[in-house]
Amino acid sequence: MLSLSPQFSILGWPSEADTSPEQKSWMSDNPFVNCNFREKQASESFFLFTSSRPEAECNEFKSCGTTSRDPAMVKKLNHNASERDRRKKMNSLYSSLRSLLPETDQTTKQSIPATVSRVLKYIPELQKRVERLKQRKQEILSSITRHRDHNHQEKRRKATVQTSSPTVSASRAGDGEIVIQICAVKVKKSPLSEVLLHLEQEGLQVLNASAFATFGETAFYNLHLQVLLLYFVRESQGVECEVLSQKLMSMYHSREE
């Protein structure tokens, strides 16, 4: 009876850690024990697998629910997102500020404090440059205005000289009579009395005289004269009239000078 009993009790299955090498060898040689032992291991591993999987899923679900429902965690995530957006905006603003600097300052990589310091120095330089450009602009505009006024005055002077030049026309009206027409500027003209005196000295007597003026400074004279000297009554009558016109023109020019 004692020789047929196993070396250890089979009522309780020992764990793999508590099993000695001799016991493992006996269990592997016994088909019945080996089969039951393998089934027990499979059932225990299946039990461990099925029991650990719901626990992991439960922990994962609990962690997700805790993250979504924790106000402190939500506030922290929102703060991080806001801070990230703020840094992006600040970097963009600093980049735009750096682009306003001269090209010599943009070639070198500068830190943000160095960029701000350079901008603070560059602003007064720009202000001085703007003031110099404004002064230069005023000088150019003043020069243009003076040049334009000078040209305008020169044109007026030339126009005045052209219009102030008197026009004298003398022609025969009949035997021993001459008609003289004078157009001159009133300001620079010789007095009519002086013209008549000059004509009397040339041997002419006034029969009739008329004068009228325009709204400007131009005056017109029509003189009807009688020839008293004989040298006017010759065959070359056109020559004497032309000579008389030239004498009156010379008198006006000498008067203007």
MARLUMLO-818158 format. One line per 2 residues: number of its first residue (from 1); for each residue y, z, x of N, C-alpha, C. Coordinates in nm, 3 decimals. Example, Ala and Ser with C-alpha at 12.3 -4.5 7.8 and 13.67 -1.06 7.14 Angstrom:
<pts>
1	-0.569/0.780/1.319/-0.450/0.780/1.230/-0.330/0.780/1.320 | -0.225/0.708/1.285/-0.106/0.714/1.367/0.003/0.787/1.290
</pts>
This chain:
<pts>
1	-0.120/0.000/0.083/0.000/0.000/0.000/0.124/0.000/0.085 | 0.124/0.079/0.187/0.244/0.086/0.270/0.262/-0.037/0.353
3	0.152/-0.105/0.386/0.165/-0.225/0.470/0.225/-0.341/0.394 | 0.214/-0.342/0.259/0.268/-0.455/0.180/0.413/-0.434/0.140
5	0.466/-0.317/0.156/0.607/-0.293/0.115/0.703/-0.351/0.219 | 0.815/-0.404/0.179/0.913/-0.461/0.273/0.979/-0.354/0.356
7	1.041/-0.397/0.461/1.104/-0.305/0.554/1.230/-0.241/0.496 | 1.289/-0.297/0.391/1.411/-0.238/0.330/1.404/-0.260/0.181
9	1.481/-0.187/0.110/1.478/-0.191/-0.036/1.546/-0.315/-0.086 | 1.487/-0.377/-0.191/1.543/-0.501/-0.249/1.619/-0.473/-0.375
11	1.635/-0.345/-0.408/1.707/-0.314/-0.531/1.855/-0.345/-0.517 | 1.908/-0.324/-0.404/2.051/-0.357/-0.380/2.064/-0.454/-0.265
13	2.129/-0.570/-0.288/2.142/-0.672/-0.182/2.245/-0.625/-0.081 | 2.200/-0.618/0.045/2.296/-0.576/0.149/2.395/-0.689/0.177
15	2.510/-0.649/0.224/2.611/-0.751/0.263/2.572/-0.815/0.393 | 2.635/-0.928/0.420/2.600/-1.000/0.543/2.640/-0.921/0.666
17	2.744/-0.837/0.655/2.785/-0.758/0.771/2.686/-0.645/0.800 | 2.618/-0.589/0.690/2.526/-0.479/0.707/2.384/-0.525/0.737
19	2.356/-0.651/0.741/2.219/-0.703/0.763/2.195/-0.718/0.911 | 2.078/-0.662/0.956/2.042/-0.670/1.098/1.976/-0.803/1.127
21	1.963/-0.843/1.252/1.895/-0.970/1.284/1.753/-0.975/1.236 | 1.675/-0.861/1.244/1.537/-0.861/1.198/1.531/-0.885/1.048
23	1.628/-0.823/0.973/1.630/-0.841/0.828/1.664/-0.984/0.791 | 1.756/-1.045/0.865/1.792/-1.184/0.836/1.673/-1.275/0.860
25	1.592/-1.246/0.967/1.475/-1.328/0.997/1.369/-1.313/0.890 | 1.347/-1.189/0.842/1.248/-1.167/0.736/1.290/-1.234/0.607
27	1.419/-1.227/0.575/1.468/-1.287/0.449/1.459/-1.438/0.454 | 1.479/-1.497/0.569/1.469/-1.643/0.579/1.324/-1.690/0.571
29	1.226/-1.602/0.617/1.085/-1.639/0.611/1.029/-1.622/0.472 | 1.086/-1.534/0.390/1.038/-1.510/0.256/1.107/-1.604/0.160
31	1.036/-1.697/0.098/1.101/-1.798/0.010/1.167/-1.736/-0.110 | 1.102/-1.637/-0.167/1.160/-1.577/-0.288/1.289/-1.505/-0.257
33	1.289/-1.430/-0.152/1.412/-1.356/-0.115/1.522/-1.450/-0.072 | 1.481/-1.554/0.003/1.583/-1.650/0.052/1.647/-1.723/-0.063
35	1.573/-1.761/-0.162/1.628/-1.832/-0.278/1.723/-1.742/-0.355 | 1.682/-1.619/-0.380/1.769/-1.528/-0.455/1.895/-1.496/-0.378
37	1.881/-1.485/-0.246/1.998/-1.452/-0.164/2.101/-1.566/-0.163 | 2.051/-1.688/-0.159/2.141/-1.805/-0.162/2.212/-1.816/-0.296
39	2.136/-1.789/-0.404/2.199/-1.794/-0.537/2.306/-1.687/-0.548 | 2.278/-1.570/-0.488/2.377/-1.463/-0.495/2.504/-1.502/-0.420
41	2.486/-1.563/-0.299/2.603/-1.606/-0.222/2.684/-1.712/-0.296 | 2.613/-1.805/-0.360/2.684/-1.911/-0.435/2.760/-1.853/-0.551
43	2.695/-1.756/-0.621/2.764/-1.697/-0.735/2.885/-1.616/-0.691 | 2.870/-1.545/-0.576/2.983/-1.467/-0.527/3.098/-1.555/-0.482
45	3.064/-1.668/-0.412/3.172/-1.760/-0.369/3.241/-1.825/-0.488 | 3.161/-1.861/-0.590/3.220/-1.918/-0.711/3.310/-1.817/-0.779
47	3.262/-1.692/-0.783/3.344/-1.589/-0.844/3.475/-1.567/-0.768 | 3.465/-1.569/-0.635/3.588/-1.552/-0.555/3.684/-1.668/-0.575
49	3.631/-1.792/-0.584/3.717/-1.910/-0.601/3.787/-1.908/-0.736 | 3.708/-1.875/-0.842/3.767/-1.875/-0.977/3.862/-1.760/-0.997
51	3.840/-1.650/-0.927/3.928/-1.536/-0.946/4.056/-1.547/-0.863 | 4.049/-1.617/-0.743/4.169/-1.629/-0.659/4.262/-1.739/-0.708
53	4.216/-1.845/-0.770/4.300/-1.956/-0.817/4.399/-1.913/-0.925 | 4.362/-1.846/-1.028/4.462/-1.800/-1.127/4.562/-1.706/-1.067
55	4.519/-1.625/-0.969/4.615/-1.533/-0.908/4.723/-1.610/-0.832 | 4.680/-1.717/-0.758/4.780/-1.798/-0.685/4.874/-1.868/-0.781
57	4.815/-1.924/-0.890/4.901/-1.989/-0.989/4.996/-1.890/-1.053 | 4.950/-1.771/-1.074/5.035/-1.669/-1.135/5.149/-1.631/-1.042
59	5.115/-1.616/-0.911/5.220/-1.582/-0.815/5.324/-1.691/-0.805 | 5.274/-1.818/-0.806/5.369/-1.931/-0.798/5.458/-1.934/-0.922
61	5.400/-1.914/-1.037/5.478/-1.914/-1.160/5.580/-1.800/-1.160 | 5.535/-1.684/-1.110/5.627/-1.571/-1.107/5.743/-1.597/-1.013
63	5.714/-1.661/-0.895/5.823/-1.688/-0.800/5.923/-1.788/-0.859 | 5.874/-1.893/-0.927/5.964/-1.990/-0.990/6.047/-1.925/-1.100
65	5.982/-1.848/-1.179/6.056/-1.783/-1.286/6.158/-1.685/-1.234 | 6.125/-1.618/-1.127/6.218/-1.521/-1.069/6.341/-1.592/-1.012
67	6.317/-1.709/-0.947/6.429/-1.784/-0.887/6.523/-1.840/-0.993 | 6.463/-1.889/-1.103/6.547/-1.949/-1.207/6.616/-1.847/-1.294
69	6.564/-1.727/-1.300/6.622/-1.626/-1.389/6.704/-1.521/-1.315 | 6.703/-1.523/-1.181/6.777/-1.422/-1.105/6.924/-1.465/-1.093
71	7.020/-1.396/-1.152/7.162/-1.437/-1.145/7.215/-1.436/-1.003 | 7.171/-1.343/-0.922/7.220/-1.338/-0.784/7.178/-1.461/-0.705
73	7.050/-1.503/-0.727/7.003/-1.622/-0.657/7.076/-1.747/-0.704 | 7.100/-1.758/-0.834/7.174/-1.873/-0.888/7.316/-1.876/-0.834
75	7.380/-1.760/-0.829/7.516/-1.753/-0.775/7.520/-1.792/-0.628 | 7.419/-1.750/-0.553/7.415/-1.785/-0.411/7.397/-1.935/-0.391
77	7.310/-1.997/-0.471/7.288/-2.141/-0.460/7.416/-2.219/-0.496 | 7.485/-2.176/-0.600/7.611/-2.242/-0.639/7.717/-2.225/-0.531
79	7.720/-2.106/-0.473/7.817/-2.083/-0.365/7.789/-2.172/-0.245 | 7.662/-2.187/-0.210/7.627/-2.273/-0.097/7.664/-2.419/-0.125
81	7.641/-2.465/-0.248/7.676/-2.602/-0.283/7.827/-2.623/-0.279 | 7.902/-2.526/-0.332/8.048/-2.536/-0.329/8.101/-2.535/-0.187
83	8.044/-2.451/-0.104/8.088/-2.444/0.036/8.057/-2.575/0.109 | 7.943/-2.635/0.079/7.908/-2.763/0.141/8.006/-2.873/0.099
85	8.042/-2.876/-0.029/8.140/-2.977/-0.076/8.277/-2.952/-0.014 | 8.314/-2.825/-0.001/8.444/-2.792/0.058/8.452/-2.838/0.203
87	8.346/-2.819/0.277/8.344/-2.861/0.417/8.352/-3.013/0.428 | 8.284/-3.083/0.339/8.292/-3.229/0.340/8.435/-3.277/0.314
89	8.501/-3.216/0.216/8.639/-3.254/0.186/8.732/-3.222/0.302 | 8.715/-3.106/0.364/8.799/-3.070/0.477/8.778/-3.165/0.595
91	8.654/-3.202/0.620/8.628/-3.297/0.728/8.691/-3.432/0.699 | 8.686/-3.473/0.572/8.750/-3.600/0.535/8.902/-3.594/0.553
93	8.962/-3.480/0.516/9.106/-3.464/0.534/9.144/-3.462/0.681 | 9.068/-3.394/0.762/9.097/-3.392/0.906/9.080/-3.532/0.968
95	8.982/-3.606/0.918/8.964/-3.743/0.968/9.083/-3.830/0.931 | 9.133/-3.816/0.808/9.252/-3.892/0.768/9.374/-3.851/0.849
97	9.387/-3.722/0.874/9.499/-3.673/0.955/9.491/-3.726/1.098 | 9.373/-3.733/1.153/9.355/-3.785/1.289/9.387/-3.934/1.297
99	9.362/-4.006/1.189/9.390/-4.151/1.189/9.539/-4.180/1.192 | 9.625/-4.083/1.157/9.770/-4.104/1.160/9.828/-4.089/1.300
101	9.752/-4.037/1.391/9.801/-4.019/1.528/9.802/-4.153/1.602 | 9.874/-4.162/1.713/9.872/-4.287/1.791/9.731/-4.320/1.840
103	9.712/-4.445/1.878/9.580/-4.490/1.921/9.535/-4.418/2.048 | 9.629/-4.380/2.133/9.591/-4.309/2.256/9.528/-4.174/2.226
105	9.568/-4.112/2.116/9.510/-3.982/2.078/9.381/-3.997/2.000 | 9.355/-4.115/1.946/9.234/-4.135/1.867/9.115/-4.173/1.953
107	9.140/-4.217/2.077/9.029/-4.256/2.163/8.947/-4.137/2.211 | 9.011/-4.021/2.225/8.940/-3.901/2.272/8.902/-3.814/2.152
109	8.783/-3.757/2.159/8.735/-3.668/2.054/8.800/-3.531/2.072 | 8.873/-3.489/1.969/8.942/-3.361/1.975/8.889/-3.269/1.866
111	8.899/-3.140/1.893/8.859/-3.041/1.793/8.965/-3.035/1.682 | 8.929/-2.967/1.576/9.021/-2.957/1.463/9.149/-2.882/1.501
113	9.144/-2.768/1.570/9.270/-2.703/1.611/9.354/-2.790/1.702 | 9.290/-2.864/1.794/9.366/-2.953/1.883/9.431/-3.066/1.803
115	9.362/-3.117/1.702/9.419/-3.223/1.619/9.541/-3.173/1.542 | 9.529/-3.054/1.483/9.642/-2.997/1.409/9.761/-2.972/1.501
117	9.734/-2.922/1.622/9.842/-2.898/1.718/9.910/-3.027/1.758 | 9.832/-3.133/1.779/9.892/-3.263/1.817/9.975/-3.321/1.703
119	9.930/-3.302/1.581/10.006/-3.351/1.466/10.139/-3.278/1.453 | 10.139/-3.148/1.475/10.263/-3.071/1.468/10.364/-3.115/1.573
121	10.315/-3.162/1.689/10.406/-3.214/1.792/10.449/-3.358/1.763 | 10.361/-3.430/1.695/10.388/-3.573/1.669/10.490/-3.593/1.557
123	10.496/-3.500/1.462/10.588/-3.514/1.348/10.735/-3.515/1.394 | 10.782/-3.422/1.481/10.921/-3.431/1.530/10.948/-3.560/1.607
125	10.848/-3.609/1.681/10.868/-3.735/1.752/10.891/-3.849/1.655 | 10.815/-3.850/1.547/10.834/-3.954/1.446/10.970/-3.942/1.379
127	11.014/-3.819/1.352/11.145/-3.800/1.290/11.258/-3.853/1.379 | 11.250/-3.825/1.509/11.351/-3.877/1.602/11.348/-4.029/1.606
129	11.230/-4.085/1.605/11.218/-4.232/1.608/11.276/-4.293/1.482 | 11.251/-4.229/1.368/11.307/-4.280/1.242/11.460/-4.275/1.244
131	11.516/-4.167/1.299/11.661/-4.157/1.307/11.719/-4.266/1.398 | 11.652/-4.293/1.510/11.701/-4.401/1.599/11.693/-4.536/1.530
133	11.587/-4.558/1.455/11.575/-4.685/1.384/11.681/-4.698/1.274 | 11.714/-4.587/1.208/11.819/-4.592/1.106/11.955/-4.626/1.169
135	11.986/-4.563/1.283/12.111/-4.594/1.352/12.115/-4.740/1.395 | 12.004/-4.788/1.447/11.998/-4.928/1.487/12.018/-5.021/1.368
137	11.961/-4.984/1.255/11.978/-5.063/1.134/12.123/-5.068/1.091 | 12.191/-4.953/1.094/12.332/-4.949/1.057/12.417/-5.033/1.153
139	12.385/-5.026/1.282/12.460/-5.108/1.379/12.441/-5.257/1.350 | 12.319/-5.297/1.321/12.293/-5.439/1.293/12.364/-5.483/1.165
141	12.358/-5.398/1.060/12.426/-5.432/0.936/12.577/-5.440/0.955 | 12.633/-5.347/1.033/12.777/-5.351/1.060/12.815/-5.476/1.136
143	12.731/-5.513/1.234/12.758/-5.635/1.310/12.752/-5.758/1.221 | 12.654/-5.762/1.133/12.642/-5.876/1.042/12.762/-5.882/0.949
145	12.806/-5.764/0.899/12.921/-5.762/0.808/13.047/-5.809/0.878 | 13.069/-5.759/1.003/13.187/-5.803/1.077/13.183/-5.953/1.105
147	13.066/-6.001/1.140/13.054/-6.144/1.169/13.079/-6.226/1.042 | 13.027/-6.178/0.929/13.048/-6.250/0.803/13.195/-6.247/0.762
149	13.259/-6.131/0.779/13.402/-6.123/0.745/13.485/-6.212/0.837 | 13.447/-6.214/0.964/13.521/-6.299/1.058/13.507/-6.446/1.020
151	13.386/-6.488/0.986/13.366/-6.627/0.945/13.442/-6.659/0.817 | 13.444/-6.562/0.726/13.516/-6.584/0.600/13.666/-6.598/0.625
153	13.718/-6.511/0.709/13.860/-6.520/0.741/13.892/-6.650/0.816 | 13.802/-6.690/0.903/13.825/-6.815/0.977/13.824/-6.935/0.882
155	13.732/-6.932/0.786/13.729/-7.041/0.688/13.857/-7.041/0.603 | 13.901/-6.924/0.564/14.025/-6.917/0.486/14.144/-6.965/0.567
157	14.144/-6.929/0.696/14.254/-6.972/0.780/14.256/-7.125/0.794 | 14.136/-7.181/0.816/14.130/-7.327/0.828/14.168/-7.394/0.698
159	14.121/-7.336/0.588/14.157/-7.394/0.458/14.306/-7.383/0.433 | 14.364/-7.271/0.475/14.509/-7.253/0.458/14.587/-7.351/0.544
161	14.536/-7.371/0.667/14.605/-7.467/0.755/14.599/-7.606/0.697 | 14.480/-7.641/0.642/14.467/-7.774/0.585/14.555/-7.791/0.462
163	14.558/-7.690/0.378/14.638/-7.701/0.255/14.787/-7.681/0.283 | 14.818/-7.607/0.393/14.959/-7.583/0.422/15.028/-7.702/0.488
165	14.948/-7.795/0.539/15.009/-7.914/0.600/15.078/-7.996/0.491 | 15.207/-8.017/0.507/15.281/-8.088/0.401/15.244/-8.237/0.395
167	15.269/-8.294/0.282/15.247/-8.438/0.261/15.379/-8.500/0.217 | 15.422/-8.601/0.290/15.550/-8.669/0.263/15.523/-8.817/0.242
169	15.576/-8.867/0.135/15.561/-9.010/0.104/15.697/-9.066/0.067 | 15.737/-9.174/0.135/15.866/-9.241/0.109/15.841/-9.387/0.076
171	15.909/-9.438/-0.024/15.892/-9.578/-0.067/16.022/-9.629/-0.127 | 16.040/-9.762/-0.123/16.157/-9.826/-0.181/16.145/-9.829/-0.333
173	16.257/-9.799/-0.402/16.259/-9.804/-0.548/16.344/-9.921/-0.599 | 16.416/-9.983/-0.512/16.502/-10.095/-0.549/16.599/-10.124/-0.435
175	16.700/-10.203/-0.461/16.799/-10.233/-0.358/16.880/-10.109/-0.325 | 16.869/-10.064/-0.202/16.948/-9.951/-0.156/16.903/-9.817/-0.212
177	16.779/-9.806/-0.265/16.729/-9.679/-0.320/16.591/-9.648/-0.261 | 16.569/-9.519/-0.239/16.441/-9.471/-0.185/16.394/-9.350/-0.266
179	16.264/-9.345/-0.290/16.202/-9.231/-0.359/16.113/-9.158/-0.258 | 16.137/-9.029/-0.248/16.059/-8.945/-0.155/15.984/-8.839/-0.237
181	15.855/-8.825/-0.209/15.770/-8.723/-0.272/15.715/-8.631/-0.163 | 15.736/-8.501/-0.186/15.695/-8.400/-0.086/15.603/-8.299/-0.155
183	15.491/-8.268/-0.088/15.397/-8.165/-0.133/15.378/-8.069/-0.018 | 15.414/-7.942/-0.038/15.406/-7.843/0.069/15.380/-7.706/0.011
185	15.335/-7.612/0.098/15.312/-7.473/0.058/15.447/-7.403/0.049 | 15.464/-7.326/-0.058/15.594/-7.262/-0.080/15.626/-7.158/0.027
187	15.523/-7.088/0.075/15.548/-6.982/0.172/15.599/-7.037/0.304 | 15.541/-7.149/0.346/15.575/-7.204/0.477/15.666/-7.327/0.468
189	15.711/-7.363/0.351/15.793/-7.484/0.335/15.937/-7.457/0.381 | 15.999/-7.566/0.412/16.142/-7.557/0.441/16.219/-7.551/0.309
191	16.328/-7.481/0.306/16.409/-7.478/0.182/16.453/-7.618/0.141 | 16.468/-7.638/0.013/16.509/-7.770/-0.037/16.647/-7.808/0.012
193	16.734/-7.709/0.025/16.868/-7.738/0.076/16.864/-7.793/0.217 | 16.772/-7.740/0.299/16.759/-7.790/0.435/16.704/-7.932/0.438
195	16.615/-7.965/0.347/16.560/-8.101/0.339/16.670/-8.200/0.298 | 16.751/-8.160/0.199/16.859/-8.248/0.154/16.963/-8.268/0.263
197	16.993/-8.161/0.339/17.087/-8.174/0.450/17.034/-8.270/0.555 | 16.908/-8.263/0.583/16.847/-8.353/0.681/16.853/-8.498/0.631
199	16.833/-8.519/0.505/16.838/-8.655/0.450/16.981/-8.710/0.454 | 17.082/-8.627/0.428/17.220/-8.672/0.436/17.258/-8.713/0.577
201	17.200/-8.638/0.674/17.225/-8.674/0.813/17.160/-8.809/0.848 | 17.057/-8.846/0.776/16.993/-8.975/0.798/17.064/-9.088/0.720
203	17.172/-9.057/0.649/17.245/-9.158/0.576/17.196/-9.182/0.437 | 17.140/-9.077/0.372/17.089/-9.089/0.235/17.161/-8.990/0.146
205	17.187/-9.032/0.023/17.255/-8.947/-0.074/17.161/-8.924/-0.192 | 17.158/-8.801/-0.238/17.067/-8.763/-0.345/17.124/-8.806/-0.480
207	17.048/-8.885/-0.553/17.084/-8.922/-0.688/17.018/-8.830/-0.790 | 16.894/-8.790/-0.764/16.822/-8.705/-0.859/16.714/-8.629/-0.781
209	16.688/-8.504/-0.821/16.585/-8.422/-0.756/16.516/-8.336/-0.861 | 16.386/-8.325/-0.850/16.306/-8.240/-0.941/16.198/-8.169/-0.858
211	16.161/-8.051/-0.907/16.060/-7.971/-0.835/15.979/-7.892/-0.936 | 15.852/-7.871/-0.906/15.766/-7.784/-0.988/15.658/-7.728/-0.896
213	15.605/-7.615/-0.938/15.505/-7.543/-0.857/15.381/-7.517/-0.942 | 15.268/-7.509/-0.875/15.143/-7.478/-0.942/15.122/-7.326/-0.944
215	15.008/-7.283/-0.999/14.979/-7.140/-1.002/14.950/-7.085/-0.862 | 14.919/-7.175/-0.768/14.897/-7.130/-0.632/15.027/-7.122/-0.555
217	15.023/-7.168/-0.431/15.139/-7.162/-0.344/15.190/-7.302/-0.309 | 15.157/-7.400/-0.390/15.195/-7.539/-0.361/15.314/-7.578/-0.448
219	15.408/-7.647/-0.385/15.528/-7.697/-0.455/15.538/-7.848/-0.437 | 15.587/-7.916/-0.541/15.603/-8.062/-0.541/15.751/-8.096/-0.563
221	15.800/-8.190/-0.481/15.940/-8.233/-0.492/15.943/-8.386/-0.509 | 16.027/-8.429/-0.602/16.054/-8.572/-0.621/16.204/-8.594/-0.599
223	16.235/-8.679/-0.501/16.375/-8.704/-0.464/16.406/-8.853/-0.481 | 16.517/-8.877/-0.553/16.566/-9.015/-0.570/16.696/-9.028/-0.490
225	16.693/-9.116/-0.385/16.802/-9.121/-0.288/16.869/-9.259/-0.288 | 16.996/-9.255/-0.253/17.075/-9.379/-0.236/17.098/-9.400/-0.087
227	17.074/-9.524/-0.040/17.092/-9.557/0.101/17.238/-9.585/0.127 | 17.295/-9.510/0.225/17.435/-9.531/0.259/17.451/-9.609/0.390
229	17.364/-9.592/0.486/17.375/-9.662/0.613/17.308/-9.798/0.604 | 17.359/-9.891/0.683/17.314/-10.029/0.671/17.179/-10.051/0.739
231	17.138/-9.964/0.833/17.014/-9.994/0.907/16.890/-9.973/0.821 | 16.911/-9.906/0.702/16.797/-9.893/0.612/16.777/-10.021/0.532
233	16.884/-10.102/0.520/16.875/-10.223/0.438/16.848/-10.339/0.531 | 16.724/-10.356/0.569/16.683/-10.466/0.654/16.550/-10.522/0.603
235	16.502/-10.623/0.668/16.381/-10.689/0.621/16.258/-10.600/0.643 | 16.257/-10.525/0.750/16.143/-10.436/0.778/16.162/-10.304/0.706
237	16.157/-10.309/0.574/16.184/-10.189/0.493/16.070/-10.087/0.505 | 15.945/-10.138/0.519/15.833/-10.044/0.528/15.842/-9.960/0.653
239	15.894/-10.015/0.760/15.904/-9.940/0.884/16.001/-9.825/0.870 | 16.119/-9.848/0.807/16.217/-9.742/0.790/16.163/-9.630/0.702
241	16.091/-9.660/0.597/16.033/-9.555/0.510/15.929/-9.472/0.586 | 15.850/-9.540/0.669/15.749/-9.468/0.747/15.816/-9.378/0.850
243	15.924/-9.427/0.910/15.996/-9.345/1.008/16.058/-9.225/0.939 | 16.113/-9.242/0.820/16.172/-9.131/0.746/16.067/-9.027/0.710
245	15.947/-9.070/0.672/15.838/-8.975/0.639/15.798/-8.895/0.761 | 15.791/-8.962/0.877/15.754/-8.890/0.999/15.859/-8.788/1.039
247	15.985/-8.820/1.018/16.091/-8.724/1.050/16.083/-8.601/0.962 | 16.056/-8.622/0.834/16.043/-8.505/0.745/15.919/-8.422/0.780
249	15.810/-8.488/0.816/15.691/-8.416/0.859/15.718/-8.333/0.985 | 15.789/-8.390/1.078/15.824/-8.318/1.201/15.910/-8.197/1.169
251	16.001/-8.212/1.073/16.086/-8.100/1.034/16.002/-7.985/0.976 | 15.902/-8.018/0.895/15.815/-7.914/0.837/15.731/-7.845/0.945
253	15.675/-7.922/1.034/15.592/-7.864/1.139/15.674/-7.772/1.230 | 15.793/-7.815/1.264/15.878/-7.730/1.347/15.917/-7.603/1.273
255	15.929/-7.612/1.142/15.963/-7.495/1.060/15.847/-7.395/1.058 | 15.725/-7.447/1.052/15.608/-7.358/1.046/15.587/-7.287/1.179
257	15.614/-7.355/1.289/15.597/-7.292/1.420/15.699/-7.180/1.442
</pts>
